Amino acid sequence: VVGAWSKCKVWVVWFRIFFCFVFASMTIARLYALDRVFNQKKPFTAWSGLIALAVVVAGSGVVCLVYQLVSDDLTVGYDDFFEFCNTQMGVNISAIVFQWVQWAGCGYLVFRLRNIQSSFNEFRESIAIFAVIIALLTETSVTNLYYKYYIFEQPRRIEKTVMDTLASNLVIWLMIGYPVIMSVFRRHTYEQQWVDRLSKDGPSNSYAFKAKPKRNSSYSKMHDNSELAYGHGDGTFGSSDMIHTTLTGGQHTFSTGFPFTMESAFDATGTYVDNRLHISGRPNIHIHDGPVMASPAALVSGFAEPTPDGRFVL
C-alpha cells in the first residue's frame, strides 16, 4: 500500500466502515418507513424520511469520527515496515458490534413487516437482504476474531474478498434484478403488468390502510368510513371525506337536483380510475349508496363509457 492508498483512515474508516454503517442505516430508514405507514398507520413524509435517515446516519458518523480523532496507534494506522494499513483489534470488534446492533434493529423491523401483503414484495425482499447480510456479518466476525492476521494468508484474503463482493452485489440485485431484466427483455409486457398492478393496488384493498391527508383537494381523500357527506357548499375534499363507487356497467349520468343523491343512480359495485392521471396518482375511487353533496358539479360532470381495459373514467 503506497501513495494515496497509504491514507489508511480515509479508506478504512470512511470508505469501508462508514459505508457499511450507512448501508445499514439506510436499510433501517426504509424499513421504518414501511412500518410507520403499514403498521403504525401514520404518514411518512419527505421530512420524516430525511429526519429518520439523518438520525441513524448521525450515529454512524459519530462512531467513525471517534475512530478518526483517536490516535493511529489505537485505531487505524500505516505500517511502514510491512507497507499496509494496520487496523487494531479494538476497532474491528467495536465496528462489528455496532453492525450487529444495527442489523438487529433491521431484524426487528423485518419481523414487524411480516404481515404486509403488497404487490411489491417489500417483506420478501427485505428478509432476503437481511439473510445475506447476517451471513456476511457472521463470516466477517469469525474471520476477524479467529484469524486476526488473515491479511498475511492469501487463501483467507481471497475468501474474504470473494464473500464481500458476492454479498454486496447480491444485495443490490435482489432489489433491482427482476425490474431490470424485465425492463430490458420484456419491456411492454412488464410495463402493462406494472400499470395493472398499480391500478389494483389501492390502499384499501391491498393494505387495509387508511390515508388521511391534512390538506383539502379537488380530488379524492379516502379513509375507513362508510359514508360520504359534503353538504357544506364548498365541494372540496377534506381530510375526513371519502369517495366510494358502485357502478359496473354502461353509461350513467349524475343527477342535477339538490341535495345531490346517488342512491337511485347506482345499483352495482365497481372501481374507477381516471386514465388522464399519472399512474401514481390513480386511487381506487368508490361511491357508497346515499351520499349527499351540496355541489356535485364541483366534483364531476358524469361517467364516461368504459375504457378499452374495462375501467371507467370519472
SEZA-959782 format. One record per residue (C-alpha): residue in one letter; x, y, z. Coordinates in steps of 0.05 Angstrom, whole numbers, plus 5000, padded with zeros to 4 digits. Layout:
<atoms>
AXYZ...
</atoms>
This chain:
<atoms>
V500050005000V503550634976G501851344954A494651564964W492850864987S497150955049K492051455077C489250895119K483951255159V480851535095W480050855063V478850415123V474550875167W470751305117F470350865055R469750175086I467050225157F462650845146F459750565081C457649925118F454550345173V450850795124F448150205084A445249905148S442550595168M439050685101T436049985108I433450175177A430450815150R427050445093L424149905138Y421950435188A418250795132L414450155115D413050025188R410550735200V405850715141F403150005144N403549825218Q403150495254K398250785203K401951445203P404251865143F411551835122T413152495090A419652735058W421553095122S420152505167G424252065120L430052545120I429852625195A429651865206L435551765158A439452335189V438652055259V441251355242V446851625197A448952115251G450251535298S454751215246G458351875234V459751965308V462951275314C467351395253L469152085277V471651775342Y475951305301Q478651895262L480452315323V483551775366S491051625356D493051185298D496550725346L489750555377T485450545315V488050515243G495050695220Y500150575166D505650065180D511950295145F515549625152F510049195121E507249765079F500049625096C494349915138N494149625207T487349615240Q487349495315M483048945343G479149455385V476749795321N474949135289I470948905349S467349565361A465549635287I462948925284V458849005348F455849655321Q454049295257W450648735296V446649255335Q444449595270W442348955237A438948705299G434649335292C433449155219G431448455241Y426348735290L423349175236V423148595186F419348185237R414348755245L413348765170R411748025165N404248145154I404848655098Q401248395036S403148814977S404648754904F411748994910N414748444955E417448915008F417548375061R420647825019E425848294990S427548555060I428247865091A432647625033I437348225041F437348125117A439347395109V445047565062I447748105108I447347665170A451147115134L456547615113L456847925182T457747235214E463447075166T466647755179S466147655255V469346965252T474847195205N476847805247L476347465315Y479546785300Y484246975242K486747655265Y492647615218Y488647365158I491547925115F498147535114E494646905089Q492946925015P487246405018R483846795074R484547445037I481647134974E475846825013K474347485048T474547884983V470047384946M464947375003D464748135007T464048204932L458647674925A454547934983S454848664962N452748504891L447448014912V444148524957I443749034900W441048524850L435848284900M432948994895I433849144822G434848474786Y427648304767P425549004745V431949104705I431548424669M424148514654S425149234630V430649014582F427748374554R420248424564R419149174569H412049234542T409348634580Y412648864644E410049574635Q402949314627Q403648864688W406349454727V400549914707D395449374722R398649234789L398749964809S391550074787K389249494831D393949634888G389450134925P390950244999S384049995020N384549344981S391749124988Y393949425053A387749575094F391050245101K387450895115A390451515085K388452165119P391752755085K391953415121R390153885063N383853965022S384053754950S379553764888Y380953024882S379552444929K381452335002M380051635029H379151345098D375550765130N368651065139S362550835102E359151485083L360652095040A357452735065Y359553405037G353353845047H357554455067G357254805000D364654814984G365254174943T372454054966F375153424997G377253475069S381653005110S375552625134D372052535066M371851915024I369151714956H366551014940T363850744874T358050284860L357950254784T360049684738G356749754671G354150244619Q353950994619H351051344679T349252074687F349452464752S343052764778T342653524777G338053644835F339953904903P341253584951F345153124906T343452394917M346551794882E342051274913S338051154850A343751244801F348050654821D346049944836A352449534827T359549564850G365949744815T372450134814Y374050754773V380851024753D381951664714N386251504654R388452224649L392152184715H399251964721I399251234744S402051424812G396051874824R390551374808P386851154871N381250654872I375251124879H368750844907I361951184919H357350884972D349750884968G346251504991P351552044998V349452774996M353553334964A351854074961S355554194895P356253574850A358753994792A364954154833L366553404834V365053144764S360253214707G358852474697F361451794679A364351624611E363950984573P368650424595T375850484570P378949914529D381749584591G374949564624R375650154672F371350774675V373651494673L370751914729
</atoms>
